[in-house]
């Protein structure tokens, strides 16, 4: 039985947090209204666009460029607009007078990636970065927030931030779902709870998977250099015609880069689906510039866009997307019986463990370590949970020729 519960919580916001939330809502509404206008047709409801995936593919990159919103908020705005258009079409079919949906109320939809809940506060993504307003909870305990949001018997689904102009207050409407017995981790089924695909990002290889698939960065770098060269030539001319040509070149380059990363993202998702993976795990992109000093601006742009594109494409195939901290993943030996970590293990694209002698491509080694980090963390979490039964919960990392579970033991599949 799917039992849902909601909790409405008032937020205590500072003036700085209030301004950030208002600016975020303004851009969120812009995205929703732009999407509605794109979807709408005054001619016939059959001409309206209601396929969320197609609408997202058409608008997502543009809206990301036009706003400062986090990726998940742009996706949420697009989803809200498409659903609104669908609702209007249903009324249209019944002969009612309708018009293109307009969004004016300051409300925003947050998921687990854009909102993090704590006992006394929430962390929300805004255009000014994360803000953490405190909750204003009643004195009586347990409150609905404590009973449902903080309870292990319920899982968070989504939340809607709402601004009440009459009282000048912000409220969170939080939706949860009860976890029934059928949803609990099985005691011992002989099958992994999850199968993971690790992804490492780099300069020479734009992306490498734990299954040994490489998406080389040579072609991407080549065309970025070509565009840069053409820009330099046009800038030297200094004429109005050259300026106009420069603007056209910029648009062409931007469209090319977006399409290139979209293609790679589709292939990453396909790799996960073909290997029966439940989760795609990337390294945390925080401080990526410091960790890859040799990366140029177009590399960092590609890393962030690839993660964002995979993040909205993968769930449509039933695959979730996670991130893990990448500390020492390039220096750690990924052999299951070793794990020796030392900065001398890696030499450019080549990895050679100083302890066991294991030699392999450095990016492939890092991709496996990224997957291992998530698998071990997930396995530990499942085994330490009071609902894990015998404690034999298992998470597998998909590698070339088979899988490795959270403890590092190999199980060959189709090798």
C-alpha positions as CSV (number, residue, x, y, z in Angstrom):
1,X,0.0,0.0,0.0
2,X,1.3,3.4,-1.0
3,X,0.7,5.5,2.1
4,X,1.6,9.2,1.7
5,X,1.8,11.9,4.3
6,X,2.5,15.6,4.1
7,X,4.0,18.1,6.6
8,X,3.8,21.9,6.2
9,X,6.6,23.7,7.9
10,X,7.1,27.5,8.3
11,X,10.6,28.8,7.6
12,X,12.5,31.4,9.6
13,X,14.5,33.3,6.9
14,X,16.9,36.1,7.2
15,X,16.8,39.2,4.9
16,X,19.6,37.8,2.8
17,X,18.0,34.3,2.5
18,X,14.6,36.0,1.7
19,X,16.2,37.9,-1.2
20,X,17.9,34.8,-2.5
21,X,14.7,32.8,-2.5
22,X,12.8,35.7,-4.2
23,X,15.4,35.9,-7.0
24,X,15.3,32.1,-7.4
25,X,11.5,32.1,-7.6
26,X,11.7,34.8,-10.2
27,X,14.0,32.8,-12.5
28,X,12.0,29.6,-11.7
29,X,8.8,31.2,-12.9
30,X,10.6,32.5,-16.0
31,X,11.6,28.9,-16.9
32,X,8.1,27.6,-16.3
33,X,6.5,30.4,-18.4
34,X,9.0,29.9,-21.2
35,X,8.3,26.2,-21.2
36,X,4.5,26.7,-21.3
37,X,4.8,29.1,-24.3
38,X,7.0,26.6,-26.1
39,X,4.5,23.8,-25.5
40,X,1.4,25.8,-26.3
41,X,-0.5,26.1,-29.6
42,X,-3.6,28.3,-30.1
43,X,-4.5,26.3,-33.2
44,X,-5.4,22.9,-31.8
45,X,-4.6,20.9,-28.6
46,X,-3.1,18.2,-30.9
47,X,-0.4,20.7,-31.8
48,X,0.6,21.3,-28.1
49,X,3.8,19.6,-27.0
50,X,3.4,17.3,-24.0
51,X,6.3,14.9,-24.2
52,X,8.4,15.9,-21.2
53,X,11.6,14.3,-22.6
54,X,11.3,16.1,-25.9
55,X,10.5,19.4,-24.3
56,X,13.4,19.0,-21.9
57,X,15.8,18.2,-24.7
58,X,14.7,21.3,-26.6
59,X,14.7,23.8,-23.7
60,X,17.0,22.6,-20.9
61,X,20.3,23.8,-22.2
62,X,18.9,27.2,-23.2
63,X,17.2,27.8,-19.8
64,X,20.4,26.8,-18.0
65,X,22.3,29.4,-20.0
66,X,19.6,32.1,-19.5
67,X,19.3,31.6,-15.7
68,X,21.5,30.9,-12.7
69,X,19.2,28.1,-11.5
70,X,20.6,24.7,-10.4
71,X,19.9,22.0,-12.9
72,X,17.3,20.3,-10.8
73,X,15.2,23.5,-10.4
74,X,15.3,24.0,-14.2
75,X,14.1,20.5,-14.7
76,X,11.4,21.0,-12.1
77,X,10.1,24.1,-13.8
78,X,9.9,22.4,-17.1
79,X,8.1,19.4,-15.6
80,X,5.6,21.8,-13.8
81,X,4.8,23.6,-17.1
82,X,4.4,20.5,-19.1
83,X,2.0,19.0,-16.5
84,X,0.0,22.3,-16.5
85,X,-0.3,22.2,-20.3
86,X,-1.6,18.6,-20.1
87,X,-4.2,19.7,-17.6
88,X,-5.4,22.6,-19.8
89,X,-5.6,20.2,-22.8
90,X,-7.9,17.9,-20.8
91,X,-10.3,20.8,-20.2
92,X,-9.9,21.9,-23.9
93,X,-11.0,18.4,-25.0
94,X,-14.2,18.8,-22.9
95,X,-15.0,22.0,-24.8
96,X,-14.1,24.4,-22.1
97,X,-12.4,27.8,-22.8
98,X,-8.7,27.6,-22.2
99,X,-5.5,29.6,-22.7
100,X,-1.8,29.1,-22.3
101,X,-0.9,28.5,-18.6
102,X,0.7,31.5,-16.8
103,X,2.8,31.1,-13.6
104,X,2.8,34.0,-11.2
105,X,2.7,32.6,-7.7
106,X,6.1,32.2,-6.0
107,X,6.3,28.4,-5.6
108,X,9.1,26.1,-6.5
109,X,9.4,22.3,-6.5
110,X,12.5,20.7,-4.7
111,X,13.7,17.1,-4.8
112,X,16.4,15.3,-2.8
113,X,19.2,16.9,-4.8
114,X,18.0,20.5,-4.5
115,X,16.8,20.2,-0.8
116,X,18.4,18.5,2.1
117,X,16.5,18.1,5.4
118,X,17.9,18.3,8.9
119,X,16.2,18.1,12.3
120,X,15.9,21.9,12.7
121,X,16.6,23.3,9.3
122,X,16.6,22.7,5.5
123,X,19.3,23.4,2.9
124,X,17.8,24.8,-0.3
125,X,19.5,25.5,-3.6
126,X,19.1,29.1,-4.8
127,X,20.7,31.3,-7.4
128,X,22.9,32.7,-4.7
129,X,24.1,29.2,-3.6
130,X,22.7,27.1,-0.7
131,X,20.7,28.8,2.0
132,X,19.7,27.1,5.3
133,X,16.7,28.6,6.9
134,X,15.6,27.2,10.3
135,X,12.2,25.6,10.9
136,X,9.5,27.3,13.0
137,X,8.0,24.2,14.7
138,X,5.2,24.0,17.2
139,X,6.1,23.2,20.8
140,X,4.0,20.1,20.9
141,X,5.9,16.9,19.9
142,X,6.0,14.9,17.8
143,X,5.1,17.4,15.0
144,X,4.1,16.1,11.6
145,X,7.6,17.0,10.4
146,X,9.1,14.8,13.1
147,X,6.6,12.0,12.6
148,X,6.9,11.7,8.8
149,X,10.0,13.5,7.5
150,X,12.5,12.4,10.2
151,X,11.0,8.9,10.6
152,X,12.7,5.9,9.2
153,X,9.3,4.5,8.3
154,X,8.8,7.2,5.6
155,X,10.9,8.3,2.7
156,X,11.1,11.8,1.3
157,X,9.4,12.3,-2.1
158,X,9.3,16.0,-2.9
159,X,8.6,19.4,-1.4
160,X,7.1,22.6,-2.6
161,X,8.4,26.0,-1.4
162,X,5.5,28.5,-1.2
163,X,5.7,32.2,-0.5
164,X,2.7,33.8,1.2
165,X,2.6,37.4,0.2
166,X,-0.1,38.3,2.7
167,X,2.1,37.3,5.7
168,X,5.5,37.7,4.0
169,X,6.4,34.1,5.1
170,X,7.8,31.1,3.3
171,X,6.4,27.6,3.8
172,X,7.5,24.1,2.8
173,X,4.9,21.5,1.9
174,X,6.8,18.2,2.2
175,X,5.5,15.0,0.8
176,X,6.6,11.6,2.1
177,X,5.7,7.9,1.4
178,X,5.5,5.1,3.9
179,X,8.0,2.3,3.4
180,X,6.1,-0.9,3.7
181,X,7.6,-4.4,4.2
182,X,7.7,-5.0,0.4
183,X,10.0,-2.0,0.1
184,X,12.5,-3.1,2.7
185,X,15.9,-4.5,1.9
186,X,15.6,-8.3,1.6
187,X,17.5,-10.4,4.1
188,X,19.3,-12.6,1.5
189,X,18.0,-12.9,-2.0
190,X,21.3,-13.8,-3.7
191,X,21.0,-10.7,-5.9
192,X,22.6,-7.3,-5.3
193,X,20.6,-4.5,-3.9
194,X,22.1,-2.3,-6.6
195,X,24.5,-2.5,-9.5
196,X,26.8,0.5,-10.0
197,X,28.5,2.0,-13.0
198,X,31.4,4.2,-12.0
199,X,32.4,7.2,-14.2
200,X,35.7,9.1,-14.0
201,X,36.0,12.5,-15.8
202,X,39.3,13.7,-17.2
203,X,41.1,15.8,-19.8
204,X,42.6,13.2,-22.2
205,X,39.6,11.0,-21.8
206,X,36.5,13.1,-21.3
207,X,34.8,10.2,-19.4
208,X,35.7,6.6,-18.6
209,X,33.4,3.9,-17.1
210,X,34.1,1.1,-14.8
211,X,33.1,-1.2,-17.6
212,X,36.2,0.0,-19.6
213,X,34.4,2.2,-22.1
214,X,36.3,5.4,-23.0
215,X,34.9,8.6,-24.3
216,X,38.0,10.3,-25.7
217,X,38.4,14.0,-25.5
218,X,40.6,14.4,-28.6
219,X,37.8,15.3,-31.0
220,X,36.2,17.6,-28.4
221,X,39.5,19.4,-27.8
222,X,40.2,19.6,-31.6
223,X,37.0,21.4,-32.4
224,X,37.3,23.7,-29.4
225,X,40.8,24.7,-30.6
226,X,39.4,25.3,-34.1
227,X,36.7,27.5,-32.8
228,X,39.2,29.4,-30.7
229,X,41.4,29.9,-33.8
230,X,38.5,31.2,-35.9
231,X,37.6,33.7,-33.1
232,X,41.1,35.0,-33.0
233,X,41.2,35.5,-36.7
234,X,37.9,37.4,-36.7
235,X,38.9,39.6,-33.7
236,X,42.0,40.7,-35.5
237,X,40.0,42.0,-38.5
238,X,38.1,44.5,-36.3
239,X,35.4,45.1,-38.9
240,X,31.6,45.2,-38.4
241,X,31.3,42.2,-40.7
242,X,33.9,40.3,-38.7
243,X,32.0,41.2,-35.5
244,X,28.7,39.9,-36.9
245,X,30.5,36.7,-38.0
246,X,32.0,36.4,-34.6
247,X,28.5,36.4,-33.0
248,X,27.3,33.7,-35.4
249,X,30.4,31.6,-34.7
250,X,29.7,31.9,-31.0
251,X,26.2,30.6,-31.4
252,X,27.4,27.8,-33.7
253,X,30.1,26.7,-31.2
254,X,27.7,26.8,-28.3
255,X,25.2,24.6,-30.2
256,X,28.0,22.2,-31.2
257,X,29.3,21.8,-27.7
258,X,25.9,21.1,-26.2
259,X,25.1,18.6,-28.9
260,X,28.4,16.8,-28.4
261,X,27.9,16.5,-24.6
262,X,24.2,15.4,-25.2
263,X,25.6,12.5,-27.3
264,X,28.1,11.4,-24.7
265,X,25.4,11.6,-22.0
266,X,23.1,9.4,-24.1
267,X,25.9,6.9,-24.5
268,X,26.7,6.9,-20.8
269,X,23.1,6.1,-20.0
270,X,23.0,3.4,-22.6
271,X,26.1,1.9,-21.1
272,X,24.4,1.7,-17.8
273,X,21.2,0.2,-19.2
274,X,23.0,-2.4,-21.3
275,X,25.0,-3.6,-18.2
276,X,21.8,-3.7,-16.0
277,X,23.1,-0.9,-13.7
278,X,20.8,0.7,-11.2
279,X,23.1,3.7,-10.4
280,X,25.6,5.8,-12.3
281,X,28.1,7.3,-9.9
282,X,30.2,10.4,-10.8
283,X,32.9,12.1,-8.8
284,X,31.8,15.2,-6.9
285,X,32.6,18.1,-9.2
286,X,33.2,20.5,-6.3
287,X,36.7,22.1,-6.7
288,X,37.2,20.3,-10.0
289,X,39.4,23.2,-11.2
290,X,41.8,22.7,-8.3
291,X,41.9,18.9,-8.7
292,X,42.5,19.1,-12.5
293,X,44.7,22.2,-12.9
294,X,45.5,21.2,-16.5
295,X,41.7,21.4,-17.4
296,X,40.7,24.3,-19.5
297,X,37.4,26.2,-19.2
298,X,35.7,24.1,-21.9
299,X,36.7,20.9,-20.0
300,X,35.1,22.1,-16.8
301,X,32.0,23.2,-18.7
302,X,31.8,19.7,-20.3
303,X,32.2,17.9,-17.0
304,X,29.3,19.9,-15.4
305,X,27.1,19.6,-18.4
306,X,27.7,15.9,-18.8
307,X,26.7,15.3,-15.2
308,X,23.6,17.5,-15.6
309,X,22.5,15.8,-18.8
310,X,23.0,12.3,-17.5
311,X,21.1,13.4,-14.3
312,X,17.9,14.1,-16.2
313,X,18.3,11.4,-18.9
314,X,19.1,8.4,-16.7
315,X,16.0,8.4,-14.4
316,X,13.8,8.0,-17.6
317,X,15.5,4.7,-18.0
318,X,15.1,3.7,-14.4
319,X,18.7,4.5,-13.5
320,X,19.6,6.9,-10.6
321,X,22.6,9.2,-10.6
322,X,24.8,9.8,-7.5
323,X,28.1,11.6,-6.6
324,X,30.9,10.6,-4.3
325,X,33.9,12.5,-3.0
326,X,36.9,11.8,-5.3
327,X,39.7,12.1,-2.8
328,X,42.6,9.8,-3.8
329,X,40.5,7.8,-6.4
330,X,43.3,8.4,-8.9
331,X,46.0,7.3,-6.5
332,X,44.4,4.2,-5.0
333,X,44.9,0.7,-6.4
334,X,41.6,-0.7,-7.5
335,X,42.6,-4.3,-7.2
336,X,40.3,-5.9,-4.7
337,X,43.1,-7.5,-2.7
338,X,45.3,-4.4,-2.5
339,X,43.9,-0.8,-2.2
340,X,47.3,0.7,-1.7
341,X,47.1,4.5,-2.0
342,X,50.1,6.7,-2.9
343,X,50.6,9.7,-5.1
344,X,53.5,7.9,-6.8
345,X,51.1,5.2,-8.2
346,X,49.9,7.5,-11.0
347,X,52.1,8.8,-13.8
348,X,49.9,10.8,-16.3
349,X,47.6,8.3,-18.1
350,X,49.4,5.3,-16.6
351,X,48.7,3.7,-13.2
352,X,51.2,1.3,-11.6
353,X,50.7,0.3,-8.0
354,X,54.0,0.5,-6.1
355,X,52.8,-2.3,-3.7
356,X,51.3,-5.0,-5.9
357,X,52.5,-3.9,-9.3
358,X,49.0,-3.7,-10.9
359,X,49.2,-1.7,-14.2
360,X,46.3,-0.2,-16.0
361,X,45.0,3.0,-17.6
362,X,44.8,5.6,-14.8
363,X,41.4,6.9,-15.7
364,X,39.9,3.4,-15.8
365,X,41.5,2.7,-12.4
366,X,39.9,5.9,-11.0
367,X,36.4,5.0,-12.5
368,X,36.5,1.7,-10.6
369,X,37.5,3.4,-7.4
370,X,34.6,5.9,-7.8
371,X,32.2,3.0,-8.2
372,X,33.8,1.1,-5.3
373,X,33.5,4.1,-3.0
374,X,29.7,4.3,-3.6
375,X,29.3,0.5,-3.4
376,X,31.1,0.2,-0.1
377,X,29.3,3.2,1.4
378,X,25.9,1.8,0.3
379,X,26.7,-1.7,1.5
380,X,27.8,-0.4,4.9
381,X,24.6,1.7,5.2
382,X,22.4,-1.3,4.3
383,X,24.2,-3.6,6.7
384,X,24.1,-1.2,9.6
385,X,20.4,-0.5,9.0
386,X,18.0,-2.2,11.6
387,X,15.9,-3.3,8.6
388,X,18.7,-5.2,6.9
389,X,17.8,-8.6,8.3
390,X,20.8,-10.9,8.3
391,X,23.2,-8.1,7.2
392,X,24.0,-9.7,3.9
393,X,23.0,-6.7,1.8
394,X,25.0,-6.5,-1.4
395,X,25.9,-3.7,-3.8
396,X,27.8,-4.6,-7.0
397,X,30.1,-2.5,-9.1
398,X,29.9,-3.3,-12.8
399,X,33.4,-3.8,-14.3
400,X,34.8,-5.1,-17.6
401,X,33.9,-8.8,-17.8
402,X,31.8,-9.1,-14.6
403,X,30.9,-7.4,-11.3
404,X,32.6,-6.8,-8.0
405,X,30.5,-6.5,-4.9
406,X,30.9,-4.0,-2.1
407,X,33.5,-6.2,-0.4
408,X,35.5,-6.5,-3.6
409,X,34.6,-10.1,-4.4
410,X,34.2,-10.9,-8.1
411,X,31.1,-12.4,-9.6
412,X,31.5,-13.1,-13.3
413,X,28.5,-12.3,-15.5
414,X,28.6,-13.3,-19.2
415,X,32.4,-13.3,-19.3
